[in-house]
Amino acid sequence: MKKYEADVVVVAAGLSGLAASIAAAEGGARVITLEKSTTTGGAANMGMGPLGVGSRIQRMHMIPLSPIEAFRKHMYFTHYRVDARMVRDYYFKSGDTIDWLEDMGVEFVGVQRAFGADEATRPYSDGEFTWHVVRPEDGGMPGPRAATAMTKKMTEHAKDLGVEFLFETPGKKIIMEDGKAVGVLATDKDGEEVEVRAKAVIIATGGFGDNPQMIKEQTGYEFGKTIFNFAVPGMKGDGIKMAWEAGAGHEPCIMELMYQLPDNMNHFILDGAFRQPCLWVNRNGERFMPEDQIGNTTFTGNAISAQPGQVAFAIMDSKLLKKYKKKGPDIVSHVHPHDLYDHFDEQWERDLADGYEPVTQADTIEELAEKAGIDVEGLVNQIEEYNDMC
């Protein structure tokens, strides 16, 4: 068995683990950080940047949102079913955290909001300018994985501070003595057991998006059938289980819902092209929410989860597609580029030829319904009603 001693041991070197490691090292602690993969960053490497309220960047852009206002919005939105103290600390520390990252050398291109809302629903469904988008390493247009530039800067800073990373060494068990956490047992890539003794243990392993069994046990969703999450490699729920085994509290585990095509990263153009306020129906052929709200991915994900089979269909005709190709989409975002439709035909024809099940086309409403698995009579009646309203 390999044995180590430190002031602080951090389990996992994703964004949270890096932040914890750096903060502890800046305070003078000797830090050892365990990481099951071969690199740092974790799920953050797929992202574009963190939330912040009250940062220097926001003040520079005269964004008036305050931490207390963000806190209240969060608590109203969740009907106080969450830990108010934790939420308060999250928002009140978030602005300083962005400034801290900037001082570390992380560059941000600006502050964005994840989605907007029509004027009629803006008071309760509009996004806020809190999304601090990281400048990509190549200086180009931000997009998915832009945040790798941030995690690399953080890793460099952590190493400069003396943080010791043990890669391919996943934590397995928290060492408890007299009711206190005093270290972590792990296993290295050669299968040898590793013991790290420390004055403090920090679990920063993230969630369980890459664990189909745990997803079903904790949420009821079936991976690849009723839910299609990113499944970031390594997100097995290890740290959650370790904490439970050590006696930590057990709150309900939930997943923030959004919506996307299955395996959407390989069908990215189509995924964005159909995130538009066209006609949205369920398997019964019925509309189930105002289409002007689909820019709010959480609202839409929740609505879809309540539909038969937890699936929805976005339908557009050739006239609407032609309009989008000429004038661009109604809903744009930093995630999906504004020129989606310049590349639409190529990916559409490819996916049709490959038999990619989530997409189909037809010359009649009845044929479309049959191909997509939608109730034919229901869809015909819904479209007649929809056209009458138009």
LINQUIVEN-V713832 format. One record per pair of residues at least 24 apart in sequence whose ideal C-beta (glycine too) atoms are under 7 Angstrom apart, sorted by the first residue. I is the first residue (numbers start at 1). GAP is how many residues later the second one is. D is the distance in whole Angstrom. If there is no record, write none. Layout:
{{I & GAP & D} {I & GAP & D}}
//
This chain:
{{1 & 191 & 7} {1 & 192 & 5} {1 & 194 & 6} {2 & 190 & 6} {2 & 192 & 5} {3 & 192 & 5} {4 & 28 & 6} {4 & 192 & 5} {5 & 192 & 5} {6 & 24 & 5} {6 & 25 & 6} {6 & 26 & 4} {6 & 190 & 6} {6 & 192 & 5} {7 & 24 & 7} {7 & 191 & 6} {7 & 192 & 5} {7 & 193 & 7} {8 & 190 & 6} {8 & 191 & 7} {8 & 192 & 5} {8 & 194 & 6} {9 & 25 & 7} {9 & 174 & 6} {9 & 175 & 5} {9 & 187 & 4} {9 & 189 & 4} {9 & 192 & 6} {10 & 192 & 5} {10 & 194 & 6} {11 & 160 & 4} {11 & 173 & 6} {11 & 191 & 7} {11 & 192 & 5} {11 & 193 & 6} {11 & 194 & 6} {11 & 228 & 6} {12 & 30 & 7} {12 & 192 & 5} {12 & 193 & 4} {12 & 194 & 7} {12 & 227 & 7} {13 & 27 & 4} {13 & 152 & 6} {14 & 27 & 6} {14 & 28 & 2} {14 & 29 & 6} {14 & 30 & 6} {14 & 190 & 6} {14 & 192 & 6} {15 & 26 & 7} {15 & 27 & 6} {15 & 29 & 4} {15 & 136 & 6} {16 & 188 & 4} {17 & 187 & 4} {18 & 133 & 6} {18 & 136 & 4} {18 & 137 & 6} {18 & 140 & 6} {20 & 182 & 5} {20 & 184 & 6} {21 & 137 & 5} {21 & 142 & 5} {22 & 132 & 6} {22 & 135 & 6} {22 & 136 & 5} {22 & 139 & 6} {25 & 133 & 7} {25 & 136 & 4} {25 & 137 & 6} {25 & 138 & 5} {26 & 135 & 6} {31 & 132 & 5} {31 & 133 & 7} {32 & 132 & 5} {32 & 134 & 7} {32 & 164 & 5} {33 & 130 & 6} {33 & 132 & 5} {34 & 132 & 5} {34 & 135 & 5} {34 & 136 & 7} {34 & 137 & 5} {34 & 150 & 7} {34 & 152 & 5} {35 & 130 & 6} {35 & 131 & 7} {35 & 132 & 5} {35 & 134 & 7} {36 & 132 & 7} {36 & 134 & 3} {36 & 198 & 5} {37 & 197 & 5} {38 & 129 & 5} {38 & 130 & 6} {40 & 111 & 6} {40 & 115 & 5} {41 & 107 & 6} {41 & 110 & 4} {42 & 164 & 6} {42 & 190 & 7} {43 & 163 & 6} {43 & 189 & 4} {43 & 192 & 7} {44 & 103 & 5} {44 & 107 & 5} {45 & 100 & 6} {45 & 102 & 7} {45 & 103 & 5} {45 & 106 & 6} {46 & 98 & 6} {46 & 99 & 6} {46 & 184 & 6} {46 & 186 & 6} {47 & 100 & 4} {48 & 85 & 5} {48 & 86 & 6} {48 & 94 & 6} {48 & 96 & 7} {48 & 98 & 5} {48 & 99 & 6} {48 & 286 & 6} {49 & 59 & 7} {49 & 82 & 6} {49 & 83 & 5} {49 & 84 & 4} {49 & 85 & 4} {49 & 97 & 7} {49 & 98 & 6} {50 & 82 & 6} {51 & 43 & 6} {51 & 79 & 5} {51 & 80 & 6} {52 & 42 & 5} {52 & 43 & 5} {52 & 45 & 6} {52 & 46 & 4} {52 & 78 & 6} {52 & 80 & 5} {53 & 38 & 5} {53 & 41 & 5} {53 & 42 & 5} {53 & 77 & 6} {54 & 41 & 3} {55 & 40 & 4} {55 & 43 & 4} {55 & 44 & 6} {55 & 77 & 7} {56 & 43 & 5} {56 & 46 & 7} {57 & 41 & 7} {57 & 51 & 6} {57 & 53 & 7} {57 & 54 & 6} {57 & 75 & 6} {58 & 53 & 6} {58 & 71 & 7} {61 & 50 & 6} {63 & 48 & 6} {63 & 66 & 5} {65 & 63 & 5} {65 & 64 & 7} {65 & 65 & 7} {67 & 24 & 4} {67 & 25 & 5} {67 & 28 & 7} {70 & 58 & 7} {98 & 34 & 5} {101 & 49 & 7} {104 & 49 & 6} {104 & 50 & 7} {104 & 53 & 5} {105 & 48 & 5} {106 & 28 & 7} {106 & 44 & 5} {106 & 47 & 5} {107 & 28 & 4} {108 & 24 & 5} {108 & 25 & 6} {108 & 26 & 6} {108 & 27 & 6} {109 & 24 & 5} {109 & 26 & 5} {109 & 33 & 6} {112 & 222 & 6} {115 & 180 & 4} {115 & 181 & 5} {115 & 182 & 7} {116 & 179 & 6} {117 & 178 & 7} {117 & 179 & 7} {118 & 174 & 5} {121 & 172 & 7} {125 & 168 & 6} {125 & 171 & 5} {125 & 174 & 7} {133 & 201 & 6} {142 & 192 & 6} {144 & 191 & 7} {166 & 28 & 7} {169 & 25 & 6} {170 & 68 & 6} {171 & 67 & 7} {171 & 71 & 6} {173 & 69 & 6} {174 & 27 & 6} {174 & 68 & 5} {174 & 72 & 4} {176 & 70 & 6} {181 & 65 & 7} {203 & 36 & 4} {203 & 39 & 7} {203 & 40 & 6} {205 & 33 & 5} {205 & 34 & 3} {206 & 29 & 5} {207 & 28 & 6} {207 & 30 & 7} {208 & 27 & 6} {208 & 28 & 6} {208 & 29 & 3} {208 & 32 & 7} {209 & 26 & 5} {210 & 24 & 6} {210 & 25 & 4} {210 & 26 & 6} {211 & 25 & 5} {211 & 26 & 5} {218 & 35 & 4} {219 & 34 & 7} {219 & 35 & 7} {219 & 36 & 5} {226 & 84 & 5} {228 & 32 & 6} {228 & 34 & 5} {229 & 26 & 7} {256 & 42 & 6} {257 & 41 & 7} {257 & 44 & 3} {257 & 45 & 6} {257 & 48 & 6} {258 & 39 & 4} {258 & 40 & 7} {258 & 43 & 4} {259 & 38 & 6} {259 & 41 & 5} {259 & 42 & 5} {259 & 45 & 5} {261 & 97 & 5} {262 & 96 & 6} {267 & 80 & 7} {267 & 84 & 6} {267 & 89 & 7} {269 & 71 & 6} {269 & 74 & 5} {269 & 75 & 6} {269 & 78 & 4} {270 & 77 & 6} {270 & 78 & 6} {270 & 81 & 7} {270 & 89 & 6} {272 & 64 & 3} {272 & 68 & 5} {273 & 67 & 5} {273 & 68 & 6} {273 & 71 & 5} {274 & 40 & 4} {275 & 56 & 6} {275 & 61 & 7} {276 & 48 & 7} {276 & 53 & 6} {276 & 54 & 5} {276 & 55 & 6} {277 & 53 & 6} {277 & 54 & 7} {278 & 36 & 6} {278 & 37 & 6} {278 & 38 & 4} {278 & 42 & 6} {279 & 36 & 4} {279 & 107 & 6} {280 & 32 & 6} {280 & 34 & 6} {281 & 32 & 5} {281 & 34 & 7} {281 & 93 & 7} {281 & 98 & 6} {281 & 101 & 6} {282 & 25 & 4} {282 & 26 & 6} {282 & 30 & 6} {283 & 25 & 5} {283 & 26 & 5} {283 & 28 & 7} {283 & 90 & 7} {283 & 91 & 6} {283 & 92 & 7} {284 & 24 & 6} {284 & 91 & 5} {284 & 94 & 5} {285 & 84 & 7} {285 & 89 & 5} {285 & 90 & 5} {285 & 93 & 3} {285 & 94 & 3} {285 & 97 & 5} {286 & 92 & 6} {286 & 96 & 6} {287 & 95 & 6} {295 & 36 & 5} {313 & 59 & 6} {313 & 61 & 6}}
//
